[in-house]
């Protein structure tokens, strides 16, 4: 099998809530999604997607994804998409860094592998573990009482795990965390995610002020070293996200005792292939994971579901269903939330069919 064409699509994904806000006043109203379709000489097509969380969350942005694919396309054309190791080596040699650019191509190759073998991707990644995948809901930053009201609304929809977007003024964040903690029950999970927004002295104030609460602290500061100092000053369970962008960073954090869990984002590490390696190392080391991506629509939600559903249940800290956050559907067949859980498709590959009306005409075609 050979890749004979690559089609690239751009889609705007408006947020259902109107705006998604997090640390330091950052926000996004409409997400810039890039979908990739690989055509093969055997008539099969595979789909992938990448959707950065704006240009100021990670070193990634929508236009950059499409520019990077333009660089990679000549090297990927003619390659066997089922040779996942080989195609990732080709991409890494052709373009240094920029892992998010490679993610939708790798994702599309997994879709093709599943379709060729007649098996869902989760079955190929380790087998279907458990009946469903528990989801968290990210709570956009706002006043403390408004965030507590949003948590209650999503509790009514079946969510039991909540990620508060903090990383603002310490006093405001302390109030936000306490307001939500006050309404949760012991079987529910609360994560205070600063998204690198605090300086070290601010993070120290917050973790000291919430030391009596049952709450996880996620990515308090921008640098690994700053976050490590906060880890050593608190007994609260600790999660790193932005700093864990590859296997080397994971191993360093584990050796330093810097983590109780990590946030594993597919595009952050370069695709499903590399995410699976990190996932398997985490399982070996006993590290739970939030398995997700930076953002996305139905295609990415399907990929998240397959990676999460093939992960042993005790190491699945949580995942998310991005297609429930946006108002536009870019594919049919993706998982839908049921009582705070989702289930990976039983259909071959990712189990999705692109919504061509939404995707429209390709913005680029390579043959």
C-alpha positions, 0 to 999 in steps of 0.5 A, spaced: 500 500 500 502 506 498 500 514 499 498 517 493 495 523 495 494 528 501 488 532 502 488 538 507 482 541 510 481 547 515 475 548 519 473 553 524 470 550 531 466 555 535 466 553 542 459 552 545 460 556 551 462 562 547 469 563 550 474 558 553 478 562 558 484 560 562 491 563 565 493 570 564 487 572 560 488 567 555 482 565 551 479 562 544 472 563 541 473 559 535 478 553 534 482 552 528 482 545 526 486 542 520 484 535 518 488 530 513 486 525 509 491 520 506 489 517 499 492 510 498 493 506 491 488 501 494 482 505 494 482 506 502 482 513 505 485 515 512 483 521 517 487 525 522 486 531 525 490 537 529 487 543 533 492 547 537 489 551 543 490 557 540 497 560 538 499 561 545 498 555 549 503 550 546 508 552 541 503 550 535 498 554 531 493 552 526 496 555 520 503 552 522 500 545 522 498 546 515 505 550 513 508 544 516 504 539 512 506 542 506 513 541 508 512 534 509 507 532 504 513 530 498 516 526 503 510 522 505 507 521 498 509 514 496 510 511 503 507 505 506 502 508 511 502 501 514 509 502 516 508 506 522 515 506 524 518 508 518 513 514 516 515 517 523 522 516 522 521 519 515 517 525 518 522 526 523 528 526 518 524 531 514 522 536 519 525 537 526 521 538 532 514 541 530 511 534 533 503 537 532 504 537 525 506 530 524 500 528 529 494 528 524 498 524 519 500 519 524 493 519 526 491 517 519 496 512 518 493 508 524 486 509 521 488 506 515 491 500 519 485 499 522 481 499 516 486 494 513 486 489 518 478 490 519 479 492 527 478 498 531 484 502 533 484 501 540 484 493 539 491 494 535 493 499 541 493 494 546 485 491 546 479 494 549 480 495 557 473 496 560 466 498 558 467 505 557 472 511 559 471 516 564 471 524 562 473 530 565 470 537 564 474 543 563 471 549 567 473 556 563 476 561 568 471 566 571 468 568 577 468 563 583 461 563 583 460 562 576 465 556 576 461 553 581 455 554 577 458 551 571 461 545 575 454 543 578 451 544 571 456 539 568 455 534 574 447 534 572 450 531 565 454 526 569 461 528 569 464 527 576 471 529 574 473 537 573 479 541 571 478 548 574 482 553 569 486 557 574 493 561 573 490 568 575 491 572 581 492 567 587 487 570 591 482 569 586 484 562 584 484 560 592 476 563 592 475 559 585 478 552 588 474 553 595 468 554 591 468 548 587 471 544 592 465 546 597 460 543 593 463 536 591 462 529 594 468 525 596 468 520 590 469 526 585 475 529 582 477 536 582 484 538 579 486 546 579 490 547 572 494 553 572 496 552 565 503 555 567 500 561 569 503 562 576 510 565 578 513 560 583 511 565 589 504 565 587 504 558 586 506 557 593 501 561 596 496 558 593 498 551 595 499 553 602 492 556 602 488 550 599 493 544 603 486 542 607 482 540 600 482 534 596 485 537 590 490 536 585 495 541 582 496 541 575 502 545 571 503 551 576 509 554 573 512 555 566 518 551 567 519 544 569 524 547 575 519 552 578 514 547 578 518 542 581 520 547 587 512 547 588 512 540 588 517 539 593 513 544 597 506 541 597 503 534 599 497 535 594 497 530 588 501 533 583 500 533 575 505 536 569 502 537 562 506 542 558 512 540 561 511 533 559 512 533 551 516 527 550 519 520 553 525 524 556 521 529 560 517 523 562 523 519 565 526 526 568 520 527 572 519 520 574 526 520 576 525 527 580 519 525 583 516 530 580 509 527 578 503 523 581 500 523 574 501 526 567 497 529 562 498 526 555 496 530 549 496 526 542 499 532 538 504 535 543 508 528 543 507 527 535 501 523 534 498 516 536 504 512 535 509 516 540 503 517 545 502 509 545 510 509 547 509 514 553 503 511 555 506 504 555 512 507 559 507 510 564 503 503 565 510 500 567 512 506 571 505 506 575 503 513 572 496 515 571 494 519 565 489 524 563 489 522 555 487 527 551 489 532 546 490 540 545 483 541 542 479 538 536 473 535 533 470 528 532 476 526 529 481 527 535 475 525 540 475 518 536 483 518 537 483 520 544 477 514 545 481 509 542 488 511 546 484 511 552 480 505 551 486 501 550 489 503 556 489 499 563 483 502 567 487 503 573 492 508 569 486 512 566 486 518 570 481 521 566 480 523 558 475 528 555 470 529 549 472 535 545 466 534 540 461 536 546 465 543 547 464 545 540 458 547 535 460 543 529 461 536 527 467 534 522 465 527 522 460 522 524 461 516 528 465 519 533 464 517 541 458 521 544 458 522 552 453 518 556 453 520 563 460 522 563 463 517 559 465 515 552 466 509 548 471 507 543 468 505 536 467 498 534 468 499 527 475 498 523 480 504 524 478 510 528 470 508 526 469 515 523 466 518 517 468 525 515 463 530 514 464 533 507 459 538 508 463 541 514 470 540 511 468 543 504 473 543 499 481 542 501 485 548 502 491 543 499 492 537 495 498 533 494 499 528 489 
